[in-house]
Amino acid sequence: MLEKLTHQEEEAMQAVWRKGEGNIKSFLEFLDEEIPYTTLASTIKNLEKKGYLESRLVGNAYLYKPAITEEEYKKKFMSGFVKEYFENSYKELVNFFVEQKKLSPKELKEIVEMIEGKK
């Protein structure tokens, strides 16, 4: 079972998923916010320890690649999120967004159409 990621670890994983396999320096350009090389290097090492990344030595540098796809992570994260915050009910999740006025009637209709397989 994979550990939950911190915000910083999620940001690093986003960069790795965008880049694919690469070294730490190559991931820096795929980050949404600038962070020091040493900070990213430490985060990448933590992600490897947690099982999210695999590495291999090429020459004198390590190349890292995802051990889990972004889709797999989203599925795992959303399941835990819905279970933890919405009593394992996707209906409650949608209801929350409707109540917060984050979903318009048009968007809600589109969701229903997707569920019914019309799109």
Secondary structure, DSSP 8 states (H G I E B T S, - for coil): ------HHHHHHHHHHHHH-SB-HHHHHTT-SS---HHHHHHHHHHHHHTTSEEEEEETTEEEEEESS-HHHHHHHHHHHHHHHHSTT-HHHHHHHHHHTT-S-HHHHHHHHHHHHT--
